[in-house]
Amino acid sequence: RWLAGWQPQQLKVGDVTVHYLDNQNTDAQHTLVFVHGYTGNKDMWNRLATRIPSQYRLIALDLLGHGNTDNAPDNRYLLMQQAELLNQFLRSLQLDQVHLVGSSMGGATALLFALHHPDVIDTLTLMNSAGVHGMQESPFELAVKAGKNPMAIQTVSDFDRMMALIFHESPWVPEGFKQVISQRASTRYQHYQYVLSEVMLSSHIWRDSGRLYGLMPTFKKPVLIIWGDDDRVLDPSSVAVFKEHMPHAETHIFAETGHVPMLEQPAKTANTLMSFLAQHAESG
């Protein structure tokens, strides 16, 4: 956080206290807003944020029931409700033009928001994004179909399996850190199990019904899609599906990269994002 110049903030949005990071560069011409994935939080963007030029305003928020943000008052975590939280959050900060960046579940949230509020979007970047159904099922999707959830953690062994799932090459983590992370995560195990059921219900409402695919071609703002070629959570075959419904999207598949390119390949992700923004960000 310190290297990125981010300061922790909180904002009351309706009945929910949203926690977020903000470099508070309010004089910047362009604002990037980052939306994390399932079981993630705002700090997932730290390594990427340190590599983005200081003239941008950078904001990363915790979604409903994630990180430090409150659980949903009605205990619902449908993607459209996460998108509505994002809408209210941006309105509360009086941000009417943003470059929106979403990862995994946060990608689907960002996509839904963008489709319903295109005038707020300067550009949309999706990293290993949920929302569409790839032509091949990933190990994570197959596990979920079998009644398992590799992303919900109770033990150190669960943590190791999760890391092997989301990274092409798992980074070294000290055993003490694993113990602390696993212990904290275990207290939210049932919560995240329920959140996943809400995400799956959202997929039925938006993807399986065809509603999302019907809306995607109407979105004409610049779109960047980044994916890891070794994504075991959401299969890289999803890229072709995104491209089919948003043919103007710019796509990049990173070699030897898993589900979280902003963590595994932060420099390459930053360079790709900055190149994209240089092409499409308006000068004023």
N, C-alpha and C positions, 0 to 999 in steps of 0.2 A: 504493500500500500504506500509506504513512504517513498519508494523509488518512483512510483507512478504519480506521486503528488496528490493522491486521493485522501480525502477526509471522510470519516464515517458520519453519516447524517441520518435523520429519521423525519418522517413526514406523516401526519395524520391524513389518511385518505378514506373518507367515510368513517366506518367503524374499525378500520384496519390501520395499524401503525406500520408503515413501510420503512424498512431500513435499506439504505443505499450508500454507495460511495460516489463522491463527486470531487473532481479536481478544482471546481469552483472558478473555472476560467470563463466567467460570464461575459467577457468581451469578445470571445471567440466567434467567428462567423459560422462555424459548423459545430454541431453537437452530435457525438456518437453515444447511443444508448445501447447497453449490452444486457441481454436476457439469457440467463443460465438454464441448464437442463434439469431433468428429474433427479432429485436428491442432492442437487448442487446448490451453489450459493454465489453471491456477488464476488467472492474472492477468487473464483475460477478464472477471472479475467485479468488478474494482477500481472502475470508474466507478459501477456500481450500488451497491456496498457503501458508498461514501461518502454515499449518500443514504438509508440505512436507519438508523433511530434507534439510539442507542448502547446502549439497554437490551437489545438482542438479542445473543446470541452468534452470531458469523458464522464459518463454516469453509468453505474452498474447497480441494479436493484435486486433485492431478494423477492421472489414471487411468494404468493400466498402459501403459508405452511412450510416455507423453506428458509434456511438461514435464520435470521433474527426477526423476520417479518411475522406478524400474527397469523395464526390459523384463520381460515375463513369462518366468519360468524355463523354461517349456515352449514358449515362442514361440507361444502361442495368445492370441488377442484377441477371442474370441467375447463377445457382449454379456453373456451369463450369467456369464462369468468376470469381466468388469468389475463386474457386480452383486455377485458374491461377494466381490471385493476391497472394495467399498463396505461390505458386511455385516461383514467382518472388521475393517475400519477403524473403523466405528462401535462395534463391540463392544470394540475395544482402547481406545477413548476413553471407554468406559462411557456411551455415549449411547443411551438406550433410547426416547427420544421426540424426533423431529425434524420440522421443516418442510423437506421435500426439494424442491430446485429443480434442474431439469436442462434443458440446452440441446442440441438436435440429437441427436447420438449419445449425449450425456449424458442427454438426455430419455428415450431408449429404455432406457438403463441404469437410470435412476431408476424408470421405469415397471416394468421387470422386478423390480427390488428391491422396490418397493412391493407388487406383486402377490403376491410370495412371503413378504413380511414386513410385512403390513398393520398389525400391532400396534405397530410401531416408528414408524409414520407419523402425524403430526398432520394435515398437509396435504401435497398433492403439487402442484407447479407445473411445467408443461411449456412450454418456450419453443421454438417452431419445431422440434418434436420429431420425431425419427425414431421408427420403430416400426410405423406403419400405412402403408398404400399409398393415397396420394391419388388422386382421380378423374382428375387430369391429371398428366402427367409433367413434371418441372421441367427446365430446361436442364442442370442438373448430372446428373440421372438419365439424360437422353438422351445426354450425353457419356460417362457410365460405360458405357452400353449399347454405345456405339461404340468402347469400349476406351481411352477417355481419362480422366484424373483431374485436373480443374481445381484441386483442392485441394492437390495435391502440387507443391512449388515447386523449381525448379532455377535460374531466372534472374529478373532484375528484371521482364522481360516477363510471366513466369508470375505474379509477385507482383501486378502491375497487373491481370491478368485475374482473379485470385482476389478481389481487393478489389472489382472491378466486379461480381463474382458475389454476394458476400455482403452488400454494402451497397446500399441504394437510391441513395445519393449518396456516393461514395467520399470519405473524408476526405483532406486533404492530408498527405502523408508526405514528409519531406525525402529527397532522392536518396541521401544517405549512409546514412540508416536503411534504405532499401530494399536497398541493397547488402549491408549487414550481415545483415539479416533473410534475404535470399535466399541468401546464402552459408551461413549456419547451417542453413537449411531444406534446402539441397541435400545436406547430409551425411546427412539422414534420408529422402531421397527414396524409396529402395527399401523402407525400413522402413514408411513410410506407405502405399506401394502394397500391401504385404502386409497391413497392418492393414485397409485397405479391403476386401480380399478376405475377411477374417474377418468384417467387418461384413455384407457381402453374404451370406455363408454363414449368419450369425445370422438375417438376414431370412428366409431360406428355412426355417430351423428353427422360428422363432417366428411369423412373420407369414404366409408363404405356405402353411404347413401348417394355419393356422387356430387354432393353439394359443393365441396371444396374444389373438385376438378372443374365444375361449371364456372366458378368464380375466378380461378387462377388466370385464364387467358385475358380477363378484363384488366389485369394489373399491368400498366405500361411503364411504370417507373423502373430505373435501372436495378437489376438483380445480380448479385454475385453468389455463387454456390461453391463452397469449399467442402471437400470430403477426404477422409483418409481411406487409402485403398485396402487397409486391413481392419476396417470397422466391423466389429463383431456384435455391435448393439443394433445398428441400423445399416443394412447391407448397402454397399456402394451402388448396387443396381437401381437404387432410388434416384440417382442423379439423372438417369435417362428418363424417368417418369416426370421429374421436375422439368426437364428440358422439353418434353413433349407438350406440357401444358403451359410452359412459360418459355417459348422458343427464343426469346431475346436474351435470356439469362446467360451470363458469362460463367463458365464452369472450370474448376480446377480440382483435380484429384491428386493428392499428395502421396508419393510412394513411401512405403514403410512407415505408415502413420495410422493410428487407430481412431477412436471415436472423439477424441478431444484435441484437435490440431492446435488450438490456442495454448494448450499446456505442453504438448509433445513437440510441436514445431512453432514456437512463438515468433521467431524471427521471420520464417518463411510466411507464416500467416499474416504478420504485420506488413511485410513487403507486398504481398498480394492484395491485401485490403487497401493499403495506401496507393498502390498503382490504380486500382479500381476507382477510388475516390478522386484521384487526380484527373481521371477521364470524365467523371460525371458530376463532381461537386461544383456548384455554381460559384463564381468568383465573388458574388455579393449576396 
